[in-house]
Amino acid sequence: MQEMAAGGSATLSSSAQASHLELGVYVRILHVNKFLYRRGGAEGYMIDVADLQRRAGHDVALWGMHHPEDQEPHLLEDTFAPYLELEPPPSGLSALTAAGRMVWSPSARRGMERALRSFRPDVVHCHNIFHHLSPSILAPVRSRGIPCVMTLHDYKLACPSYQMLDHGRMCDLCVTGGTWHAVKQRCKDDSLMGSSLLAIESGLHRLTDAYGKVDVFISPSTFLADVVSRFGITPERIRVVNHFVDLQDVPRASEPGQGFLFAGRLANEKGVDTLIEAMSLLPEGAHLDVAGDGPLREPLERLAAERAPGRITFHGRLDLPQLQRLLVGAIASVVPSRWYENQPMTILESFAAAVPVVATNLGGMPELVRDEVEGLLIPHDDPTALAGALKRLSDDPGWAHRMGVGALSRLSSEFGPDTHLQSLDEVYELAREHARRSSRGPEYSS
């Protein structure tokens, strides 16, 4: 189970499905997340793994917050937490109400109590419950003795502002220190009020051990597991189970590609400015496609026009088929992030397309991209090193293609959905044992 990941066909083999049903104690699984539509990676993973579990024979329901963008009816929607909008941040009395709900939400707790009575789950699997739901929803789960696991999709438990960044610089002051560092550094958008609110929220949750009611935490990377272990979660309550990619009907590169691709949000932590500077150092003819949107799109377009005119095309946000067409035609995809990426799906999706990856050696990325095996690793914020890596691949596209084929082979053999579901079964069983022991004595320390 340690350091498992997922991929492979979305269709479970008959033998794996039978084994899953025989070994899995749980037939009713409740997935909990604040958003229930495909807003980001956490929501996409939850929806996809719920579908896998349904195909394996489990009874699965989703629970979260009412939201205008919910696109389909849900079994338990009459129990959902009320809608709360935090972007842009509310002001006045609404801000005080929102702040209280972020710390402890009585309405979300009542909704969870109704959902538990209605669905009667064997296990509750939480994802991103911060802010809009709060850890208040964990109390009724624990009081009923229901095993509870939580997949960590970011660094929120250890870092009030999620990203372990201080004005674009990597920072871990709050991991082992007090959350007052977030106020001192004003690390939330350089706002004293915003930073103070997040610091108070995280500080109170730490003081009250609000997440101590989670039996087992799931981390998609060893790096994130180490961070939350340093924060104070005992290693016995952490298991590494990487995300998965559905390889069914994914187009794959059949020959060496041309040019490079960046796919992701156009924000400071993604390091696209470094990639643009690297492109300016490459010979004429080198080309970069940029797929995605974000707050820095306009300044990045201006920088590209100034530093690498004619070499970079900004496509904006693309649908999946459009993105896949760009991906299979590229020499490599590039992840030049300057922050501790956990487990970027863009890397696994590149592997699924038989395309190698050039990535910075931060966070969980070196666990996926082994240097000169599935791609190349480079230091962050170093345009010269990045340009050198891109030139090596453009000078030998056949070598790049062979690395991409090897990456696909690794994904196929090691990261299958059968293995992923089996790992979740093992985590659920571990949570069941922890919940049983916790009901007999003092809570385990977190």
C-alpha positions in Angstrom: 0.0 0.0 0.0 2.9 2.4 0.7 3.6 4.6 -2.3 0.9 3.0 -4.4 -0.4 4.9 -7.5 -3.1 4.3 -10.0 -3.7 4.1 -13.8 -4.6 1.4 -16.3 -7.9 0.6 -17.8 -11.0 1.9 -16.0 -12.6 -1.5 -16.4 -11.9 -3.8 -13.5 -10.9 -7.3 -14.4 -13.4 -9.9 -13.2 -10.9 -11.6 -10.9 -9.9 -8.2 -9.4 -13.6 -7.3 -9.0 -14.3 -10.6 -7.2 -11.3 -10.2 -5.0 -12.3 -6.6 -4.2 -15.8 -7.7 -3.1 -14.6 -10.6 -1.1 -11.9 -8.6 0.8 -13.7 -5.3 1.1 -15.7 -5.0 4.3 -17.4 -1.8 3.2 -20.3 -1.7 0.8 -21.6 1.8 1.7 -19.0 4.5 1.2 -19.7 8.2 1.7 -17.3 10.6 0.0 -17.2 14.1 1.4 -15.9 17.3 -0.3 -17.0 20.9 -0.2 -17.5 21.0 -4.0 -19.2 18.1 -5.9 -18.5 19.2 -9.5 -15.3 19.0 -11.4 -13.8 22.2 -10.0 -10.2 21.0 -9.7 -8.0 18.0 -9.1 -9.5 17.0 -5.7 -13.0 17.0 -7.1 -12.0 15.1 -10.2 -10.2 12.4 -8.2 -13.2 12.0 -5.8 -15.7 11.7 -8.7 -13.5 9.2 -10.6 -12.7 7.0 -7.6 -16.4 6.9 -6.6 -17.2 5.7 -10.1 -14.5 3.0 -9.8 -15.9 1.9 -6.5 -19.5 1.7 -7.8 -18.2 -0.5 -10.7 -16.6 -2.7 -8.0 -20.0 -3.3 -6.4 -20.0 -0.7 -3.6 -22.9 1.6 -2.8 -21.4 5.1 -3.0 -22.8 8.6 -2.2 -21.3 12.1 -2.3 -21.9 14.8 0.3 -20.9 18.4 0.4 -22.1 22.0 0.0 -25.0 23.2 -2.2 -23.5 25.0 -5.1 -24.9 26.7 -8.2 -22.6 24.8 -10.5 -23.7 21.3 -9.3 -24.7 19.6 -12.6 -26.5 16.5 -11.4 -28.9 15.5 -8.6 -27.4 13.8 -5.6 -28.9 11.2 -3.3 -28.3 13.2 -0.2 -28.6 16.8 -1.5 -31.5 17.6 0.9 -28.9 17.2 3.7 -26.1 19.3 2.1 -24.5 22.2 3.9 -25.8 25.6 2.8 -23.9 27.5 0.1 -21.1 29.8 1.1 -19.2 32.0 -1.3 -15.6 33.0 -0.2 -14.3 34.3 -3.6 -14.3 37.2 -3.5 -14.1 37.3 0.3 -17.2 38.7 1.9 -17.2 41.9 3.9 -19.0 43.3 7.0 -21.4 41.1 8.9 -21.1 38.4 6.1 -17.4 38.2 6.7 -17.9 37.5 10.5 -20.5 34.8 9.7 -18.1 33.2 7.1 -15.2 33.4 9.6 -17.2 31.6 12.2 -18.3 28.9 9.8 -14.7 28.3 8.6 -13.7 27.5 12.2 -16.8 25.4 13.1 -20.0 25.1 11.1 -23.1 24.0 13.1 -25.1 23.9 9.9 -22.7 21.6 8.2 -22.6 19.4 11.2 -26.4 19.1 11.3 -26.4 18.3 7.6 -23.8 15.5 8.1 -25.9 14.1 11.0 -28.9 13.8 8.7 -26.8 12.3 5.9 -25.4 9.6 8.3 -28.9 8.7 9.5 -30.1 8.5 5.9 -27.3 6.7 4.1 -25.8 4.7 7.1 -22.2 4.5 5.6 -19.7 1.9 6.6 -16.9 4.4 6.0 -16.7 8.1 5.5 -13.9 9.2 3.0 -13.2 13.0 3.3 -11.4 15.1 0.8 -11.2 18.9 0.9 -13.6 20.0 3.8 -11.7 23.1 4.8 -13.5 26.5 5.1 -16.9 25.7 3.6 -17.6 22.6 5.7 -15.1 22.7 8.6 -14.0 19.8 10.8 -17.4 20.1 12.6 -18.6 17.4 10.3 -16.2 14.9 11.8 -17.8 14.9 15.2 -21.0 13.0 14.3 -18.9 10.5 12.3 -16.8 9.8 15.4 -19.7 9.7 17.8 -21.3 6.9 15.7 -18.0 4.9 15.6 -17.9 5.1 11.8 -14.3 4.8 10.3 -13.1 8.0 8.8 -10.3 8.5 6.3 -9.2 11.8 4.7 -7.2 12.2 1.5 -4.8 15.2 1.7 -4.9 17.0 -1.6 -2.7 19.9 -0.4 -0.8 21.2 2.6 -3.6 22.9 4.5 -3.2 20.9 7.7 0.4 22.1 8.1 0.1 25.5 6.3 -2.8 28.0 6.8 -2.5 29.2 3.3 -2.4 25.8 1.6 0.7 26.2 -0.5 3.7 26.5 1.8 4.6 29.8 0.0 5.4 33.2 1.4 5.0 35.8 -1.4 6.1 33.3 -4.0 9.0 31.9 -1.9 8.9 28.4 -0.4 8.2 28.5 3.3 7.6 25.9 6.1 7.5 28.1 9.2 4.0 27.1 10.2 4.7 23.3 9.7 6.5 23.0 13.1 6.0 26.6 14.4 2.9 28.5 15.3 0.4 29.7 12.8 1.2 33.3 13.9 3.9 33.2 11.2 1.2 33.5 8.6 0.2 36.8 10.2 3.7 38.1 10.5 4.5 37.2 6.9 1.1 38.2 5.5 1.3 35.2 3.3 -2.3 35.3 2.2 -2.3 37.8 -0.7 -0.2 40.2 1.5 -3.4 40.8 3.4 -3.2 41.3 7.2 -6.9 40.5 7.6 -6.9 37.5 5.3 -3.7 36.1 6.8 -5.0 36.6 10.3 -8.3 34.8 9.5 -6.5 31.8 8.2 -4.0 31.8 11.1 -6.8 31.9 13.6 -8.7 29.2 11.9 -5.7 26.8 11.7 -4.5 27.8 15.2 -7.9 26.9 16.7 -8.1 23.6 14.8 -4.6 22.7 16.1 -5.4 23.7 19.6 -8.6 21.6 19.7 -7.1 18.7 17.7 -10.1 19.1 15.4 -8.7 16.6 12.9 -7.9 14.1 15.5 -11.2 12.4 14.7 -9.8 11.2 11.3 -8.6 7.6 11.7 -6.3 7.5 8.7 -4.9 10.2 6.4 -4.1 9.3 2.8 -1.3 11.1 1.1 -0.7 11.0 -2.6 3.0 11.5 -2.2 5.7 10.6 0.3 6.8 14.3 0.4 3.4 15.4 1.6 3.3 12.5 4.1 6.6 13.7 5.5 5.3 17.3 5.8 2.2 16.3 7.8 4.3 13.9 9.9 6.6 16.8 10.8 3.5 18.8 11.6 2.4 16.2 14.1 0.3 13.5 12.5 1.7 10.2 13.7 3.2 8.1 10.8 0.9 5.2 11.9 -2.1 7.2 10.7 -0.6 8.1 7.3 -0.6 6.0 4.2 0.7 6.9 0.8 -1.7 6.0 -2.0 -1.1 7.9 -5.2 -3.8 9.1 -7.5 -4.6 7.3 -10.8 -5.1 8.0 -14.5 -7.6 6.3 -16.7 -5.7 5.0 -19.7 -8.8 3.9 -21.6 -9.1 5.8 -24.9 -6.1 8.0 -24.1 -4.2 8.9 -27.4 -0.5 8.1 -27.2 2.5 9.5 -29.0 3.6 6.9 -31.6 6.7 8.9 -32.8 8.9 11.7 -31.5 7.2 15.0 -31.2 8.0 18.6 -31.9 8.0 21.5 -29.5 7.1 21.6 -25.8 3.9 21.9 -23.8 3.0 23.6 -20.5 -0.5 22.8 -19.2 -1.7 24.3 -16.0 -2.8 27.4 -14.2 -1.0 30.7 -15.1 -0.1 31.7 -11.6 3.2 32.7 -10.0 3.9 29.4 -8.3 3.8 27.6 -11.6 7.0 29.2 -12.8 5.9 29.9 -16.4 8.0 33.1 -16.4 11.1 30.9 -16.0 10.0 28.7 -18.8 9.5 31.8 -21.1 13.1 33.0 -20.2 14.3 29.4 -21.0 12.6 29.5 -24.4 14.4 32.8 -25.2 17.7 30.9 -24.8 16.9 28.2 -27.2 17.8 28.3 -30.9 15.3 29.6 -33.5 12.6 27.1 -34.3 12.0 25.9 -30.7 8.3 26.3 -29.9 6.2 26.2 -26.7 2.4 25.7 -26.5 0.8 27.1 -23.3 -2.6 25.6 -22.4 -4.4 27.1 -19.4 -5.5 30.4 -18.0 -5.1 32.3 -14.8 -4.3 35.7 -13.2 -0.9 36.1 -14.9 -1.9 35.3 -18.5 -1.7 38.9 -19.7 1.7 39.7 -18.2 3.0 36.3 -19.3 1.9 37.0 -22.9 3.7 40.4 -22.8 6.8 38.7 -21.4 6.7 36.1 -24.2 6.3 38.7 -26.9 9.3 40.6 -25.5 11.7 37.7 -24.7 10.7 35.0 -27.2 8.6 36.6 -30.0 6.9 34.1 -32.3 8.0 31.0 -30.2 5.2 30.8 -27.7 1.5 30.2 -28.4 -1.1 30.8 -25.6 -4.2 28.7 -26.2 -6.2 29.5 -23.1 -8.2 26.8 -21.4 -8.7 23.8 -23.6 -11.1 20.9 -23.5 -9.5 17.4 -23.0 -9.4 16.3 -26.7 -7.7 19.6 -27.7 -5.2 19.3 -24.9 -4.5 15.6 -25.7 -3.7 16.6 -29.4 -1.1 19.1 -28.2 0.3 16.6 -25.7 0.9 13.7 -28.1 2.6 16.1 -30.6 5.1 17.5 -28.1 8.7 16.4 -27.4 7.9 16.8 -23.7 5.6 18.5 -21.3 7.2 21.0 -18.9 6.3 21.5 -15.2 8.6 24.4 -14.1 6.9 25.0 -10.7 8.6 26.9 -8.0 6.6 25.4 -5.1 6.2 22.0 -3.6 3.9 20.4 -6.0 2.2 17.4 -4.4 1.4 15.0 -7.3 0.6 17.0 -10.4 -2.0 15.2 -12.6 -0.3 16.8 -15.7 2.7 14.5 -15.1 0.6 11.3 -14.9 -1.4 12.4 -17.9 1.8 13.0 -19.9 3.0 9.5 -19.0 -0.4 8.1 -20.2 0.3 9.8 -23.6 3.8 8.3 -23.7 5.3 11.8 -23.4 8.3 12.5 -21.0 8.3 15.4 -18.5 10.8 18.1 -17.6 10.1 19.1 -14.0 11.7 20.9 -11.1 13.0 18.7 -8.3 10.5 19.9 -5.7 7.8 18.3 -3.6 6.5 15.0 -4.9 7.6 15.4 -8.5 10.9 13.5 -8.2 8.8 10.5 -7.0 7.2 10.4 -10.4 9.9 11.8 -12.8 13.1 9.9 -12.4 16.0 11.8 -14.0 16.8 10.5 -17.5 14.2 7.7 -17.0 10.8 9.3 -17.4 12.1 12.7 -18.2 14.5 15.3 -16.7 14.7 17.0 -13.4 16.1 20.6 -13.1 16.4 23.2 -10.3 13.6 25.7 -9.9 13.9 29.3 -11.1 16.9 28.5 -13.3 16.2 29.4 -16.9 19.7 28.3 -18.1 19.3 24.8 -16.6 15.8 24.5 -18.0 16.9 25.6 -21.4 19.7 23.1 -21.3 17.2 20.3 -20.5 14.9 21.3 -23.3 17.8 21.5 -25.8 18.9 18.0 -24.8 15.5 16.7 -25.7 15.1 18.7 -28.9 18.5 17.6 -30.1 17.6 13.9 -29.5 13.8 13.6 -29.9 14.2 9.8 -30.3 15.6 9.6 -26.8 12.8 11.7 -25.5 10.2 9.4 -27.1 11.9 6.3 -25.6 11.6 7.9 -22.1 7.9 8.6 -22.8 7.3 5.0 -23.8 9.0 3.9 -20.6 6.9 6.3 -18.6 3.8 4.7 -20.1 5.0 1.2 -19.4 5.6 2.2 -15.7 2.2 3.7 -15.5 0.6 0.6 -17.0 2.4 -1.9 -14.8 2.5 -0.2 -11.5 -0.4 2.3 -11.3 -3.5 0.3 -12.1 -7.1 1.0 -10.8 -7.3 -2.5 -9.4 -4.3 -1.8 -7.2 -5.6 1.6 -6.3 -9.0 0.1 -5.1 -7.2 -2.6 -3.2 -5.1 0.0 -1.4 -8.2 1.9 -0.4 -9.7 -1.3 0.9 -6.6 -1.7 3.1 -6.8 1.9 4.3 -10.5 1.5 5.1 -9.7 -1.7 7.1 -7.0 0.1 9.0 -9.4 3.0 9.7 -12.0 0.5 11.0 -9.4 -1.0 13.4 -8.3 2.4 14.6 -12.0 3.5 15.1 -12.7 0.4 17.1 -9.7 0.9 19.4 -10.4 4.6 19.8 -13.9 3.9 21.0 -12.5 1.8 23.8 -10.0 4.3 25.1 -8.4 7.8 24.8 -8.1 9.3 21.4 -4.8 8.7 19.7 -2.7 11.8 19.5 -2.5 13.5 16.1 
